[in-house]
């Protein structure tokens, strides 16, 4: 599975990551930066008085693979 992880600094200085499971593959740096700027500008996500995604920091695609050790067979 491939996710796009967007990292932000919150308004209180903490680091927060927004993980997008169904992001388009191969987005340009400019497209991702513009999207992160829009997310930060909305100030929509607040927890305990902190705007979670206040300042864009970084973005990366993360690919996760699963190696099944034991799988139950269908009857």
mmCIF file of the C-alpha atoms, coordinates in Angstrom:
data_MODEL
# 
_entry.id   MODEL 
# 
loop_
_atom_site.group_PDB 
_atom_site.id 
_atom_site.type_symbol 
_atom_site.label_atom_id 
_atom_site.label_alt_id 
_atom_site.label_comp_id 
_atom_site.label_asym_id 
_atom_site.label_entity_id 
_atom_site.label_seq_id 
_atom_site.pdbx_PDB_ins_code 
_atom_site.Cartn_x 
_atom_site.Cartn_y 
_atom_site.Cartn_z 
_atom_site.occupancy 
_atom_site.B_iso_or_equiv 
_atom_site.pdbx_formal_charge 
_atom_site.auth_seq_id 
_atom_site.auth_comp_id 
_atom_site.auth_asym_id 
_atom_site.auth_atom_id 
_atom_site.pdbx_PDB_model_num 
ATOM 1  C CA . UNK A 1 1  ? 0.000   0.000   0.000  1.00 0.00 ? 1  UNK A CA 1 
ATOM 2  C CA . UNK A 1 2  ? 1.292   3.461   -0.866 1.00 0.00 ? 2  UNK A CA 1 
ATOM 3  C CA . UNK A 1 3  ? 0.419   6.518   1.227  1.00 0.00 ? 3  UNK A CA 1 
ATOM 4  C CA . UNK A 1 4  ? 1.332   10.181  1.009  1.00 0.00 ? 4  UNK A CA 1 
ATOM 5  C CA . UNK A 1 5  ? 2.484   11.426  4.408  1.00 0.00 ? 5  UNK A CA 1 
ATOM 6  C CA . UNK A 1 6  ? 2.285   15.182  4.946  1.00 0.00 ? 6  UNK A CA 1 
ATOM 7  C CA . UNK A 1 7  ? 4.187   16.520  7.949  1.00 0.00 ? 7  UNK A CA 1 
ATOM 8  C CA . UNK A 1 8  ? 3.252   19.814  9.586  1.00 0.00 ? 8  UNK A CA 1 
ATOM 9  C CA . UNK A 1 9  ? 4.204   21.825  12.652 1.00 0.00 ? 9  UNK A CA 1 
ATOM 10 C CA . UNK A 1 10 ? 1.234   22.663  14.828 1.00 0.00 ? 10 UNK A CA 1 
ATOM 11 C CA . UNK A 1 11 ? 0.593   26.115  16.258 1.00 0.00 ? 11 UNK A CA 1 
ATOM 12 C CA . UNK A 1 12 ? 2.156   24.967  19.563 1.00 0.00 ? 12 UNK A CA 1 
ATOM 13 C CA . UNK A 1 13 ? 5.287   23.632  17.857 1.00 0.00 ? 13 UNK A CA 1 
ATOM 14 C CA . UNK A 1 14 ? 4.410   19.928  17.892 1.00 0.00 ? 14 UNK A CA 1 
ATOM 15 C CA . UNK A 1 15 ? 4.892   17.783  14.789 1.00 0.00 ? 15 UNK A CA 1 
ATOM 16 C CA . UNK A 1 16 ? 1.804   16.195  13.196 1.00 0.00 ? 16 UNK A CA 1 
ATOM 17 C CA . UNK A 1 17 ? 1.468   13.878  10.192 1.00 0.00 ? 17 UNK A CA 1 
ATOM 18 C CA . UNK A 1 18 ? -1.537  13.658  7.883  1.00 0.00 ? 18 UNK A CA 1 
ATOM 19 C CA . UNK A 1 19 ? -1.564  10.292  6.061  1.00 0.00 ? 19 UNK A CA 1 
ATOM 20 C CA . UNK A 1 20 ? -3.472  10.089  2.782  1.00 0.00 ? 20 UNK A CA 1 
ATOM 21 C CA . UNK A 1 21 ? -4.163  6.517   1.671  1.00 0.00 ? 21 UNK A CA 1 
ATOM 22 C CA . UNK A 1 22 ? -5.616  7.261   -1.756 1.00 0.00 ? 22 UNK A CA 1 
ATOM 23 C CA . UNK A 1 23 ? -3.452  10.143  -2.990 1.00 0.00 ? 23 UNK A CA 1 
ATOM 24 C CA . UNK A 1 24 ? -2.540  10.296  -6.654 1.00 0.00 ? 24 UNK A CA 1 
ATOM 25 C CA . UNK A 1 25 ? 0.781   8.700   -7.452 1.00 0.00 ? 25 UNK A CA 1 
ATOM 26 C CA . UNK A 1 26 ? 3.519   10.948  -8.828 1.00 0.00 ? 26 UNK A CA 1 
ATOM 27 C CA . UNK A 1 27 ? 2.296   14.365  -7.714 1.00 0.00 ? 27 UNK A CA 1 
ATOM 28 C CA . UNK A 1 28 ? 4.789   17.161  -8.363 1.00 0.00 ? 28 UNK A CA 1 
ATOM 29 C CA . UNK A 1 29 ? 6.535   19.051  -5.578 1.00 0.00 ? 29 UNK A CA 1 
ATOM 30 C CA . UNK A 1 30 ? 4.563   22.161  -6.525 1.00 0.00 ? 30 UNK A CA 1 
ATOM 31 C CA . UNK A 1 31 ? 1.206   20.345  -6.382 1.00 0.00 ? 31 UNK A CA 1 
ATOM 32 C CA . UNK A 1 32 ? 1.927   18.879  -2.959 1.00 0.00 ? 32 UNK A CA 1 
ATOM 33 C CA . UNK A 1 33 ? 3.232   22.202  -1.621 1.00 0.00 ? 33 UNK A CA 1 
ATOM 34 C CA . UNK A 1 34 ? 0.109   24.013  -2.862 1.00 0.00 ? 34 UNK A CA 1 
ATOM 35 C CA . UNK A 1 35 ? -2.159  21.406  -1.242 1.00 0.00 ? 35 UNK A CA 1 
ATOM 36 C CA . UNK A 1 36 ? -0.269  21.624  2.052  1.00 0.00 ? 36 UNK A CA 1 
ATOM 37 C CA . UNK A 1 37 ? -0.490  25.423  1.998  1.00 0.00 ? 37 UNK A CA 1 
ATOM 38 C CA . UNK A 1 38 ? -4.263  25.189  1.494  1.00 0.00 ? 38 UNK A CA 1 
ATOM 39 C CA . UNK A 1 39 ? -4.626  22.708  4.361  1.00 0.00 ? 39 UNK A CA 1 
ATOM 40 C CA . UNK A 1 40 ? -2.626  25.010  6.648  1.00 0.00 ? 40 UNK A CA 1 
ATOM 41 C CA . UNK A 1 41 ? -4.650  28.070  5.597  1.00 0.00 ? 41 UNK A CA 1 
ATOM 42 C CA . UNK A 1 42 ? -7.998  26.454  6.469  1.00 0.00 ? 42 UNK A CA 1 
ATOM 43 C CA . UNK A 1 43 ? -7.108  26.060  10.166 1.00 0.00 ? 43 UNK A CA 1 
ATOM 44 C CA . UNK A 1 44 ? -9.788  23.380  10.138 1.00 0.00 ? 44 UNK A CA 1 
ATOM 45 C CA . UNK A 1 45 ? -8.064  20.774  12.313 1.00 0.00 ? 45 UNK A CA 1 
ATOM 46 C CA . UNK A 1 46 ? -7.908  21.756  15.996 1.00 0.00 ? 46 UNK A CA 1 
ATOM 47 C CA . UNK A 1 47 ? -7.221  19.592  19.039 1.00 0.00 ? 47 UNK A CA 1 
ATOM 48 C CA . UNK A 1 48 ? -6.803  20.844  22.610 1.00 0.00 ? 48 UNK A CA 1 
ATOM 49 C CA . UNK A 1 49 ? -6.540  24.433  21.364 1.00 0.00 ? 49 UNK A CA 1 
ATOM 50 C CA . UNK A 1 50 ? -3.788  23.675  18.842 1.00 0.00 ? 50 UNK A CA 1 
ATOM 51 C CA . UNK A 1 51 ? -4.110  24.094  15.086 1.00 0.00 ? 51 UNK A CA 1 
ATOM 52 C CA . UNK A 1 52 ? -2.626  20.729  14.076 1.00 0.00 ? 52 UNK A CA 1 
ATOM 53 C CA . UNK A 1 53 ? -1.516  21.572  10.536 1.00 0.00 ? 53 UNK A CA 1 
ATOM 54 C CA . UNK A 1 54 ? -0.298  25.167  10.849 1.00 0.00 ? 54 UNK A CA 1 
ATOM 55 C CA . UNK A 1 55 ? 3.038   25.098  8.968  1.00 0.00 ? 55 UNK A CA 1 
ATOM 56 C CA . UNK A 1 56 ? 3.945   22.661  6.154  1.00 0.00 ? 56 UNK A CA 1 
ATOM 57 C CA . UNK A 1 57 ? 7.254   20.879  6.819  1.00 0.00 ? 57 UNK A CA 1 
ATOM 58 C CA . UNK A 1 58 ? 7.675   17.897  4.475  1.00 0.00 ? 58 UNK A CA 1 
ATOM 59 C CA . UNK A 1 59 ? 5.917   15.314  2.331  1.00 0.00 ? 59 UNK A CA 1 
ATOM 60 C CA . UNK A 1 60 ? 6.828   11.795  1.286  1.00 0.00 ? 60 UNK A CA 1 
ATOM 61 C CA . UNK A 1 61 ? 5.350   8.721   -0.309 1.00 0.00 ? 61 UNK A CA 1 
ATOM 62 C CA . UNK A 1 62 ? 5.551   5.640   1.934  1.00 0.00 ? 62 UNK A CA 1 
ATOM 63 C CA . UNK A 1 63 ? 5.149   2.140   0.515  1.00 0.00 ? 63 UNK A CA 1 
ATOM 64 C CA . UNK A 1 64 ? 4.182   -0.638  2.925  1.00 0.00 ? 64 UNK A CA 1 
ATOM 65 C CA . UNK A 1 65 ? 4.523   -4.308  2.072  1.00 0.00 ? 65 UNK A CA 1 
ATOM 66 C CA . UNK A 1 66 ? 3.081   -7.267  3.940  1.00 0.00 ? 66 UNK A CA 1 
ATOM 67 C CA . UNK A 1 67 ? 4.827   -10.612 4.236  1.00 0.00 ? 67 UNK A CA 1 
ATOM 68 C CA . UNK A 1 68 ? 2.266   -13.210 5.302  1.00 0.00 ? 68 UNK A CA 1 
ATOM 69 C CA . UNK A 1 69 ? 3.731   -15.820 7.632  1.00 0.00 ? 69 UNK A CA 1 
ATOM 70 C CA . UNK A 1 70 ? 0.578   -17.851 8.299  1.00 0.00 ? 70 UNK A CA 1 
ATOM 71 C CA . UNK A 1 71 ? -2.646  -17.539 6.350  1.00 0.00 ? 71 UNK A CA 1 
ATOM 72 C CA . UNK A 1 72 ? -5.823  -19.358 7.291  1.00 0.00 ? 72 UNK A CA 1 
ATOM 73 C CA . UNK A 1 73 ? -7.100  -21.265 4.278  1.00 0.00 ? 73 UNK A CA 1 
ATOM 74 C CA . UNK A 1 74 ? -10.742 -21.017 3.251  1.00 0.00 ? 74 UNK A CA 1 
ATOM 75 C CA . UNK A 1 75 ? -12.816 -24.101 4.096  1.00 0.00 ? 75 UNK A CA 1 
# 
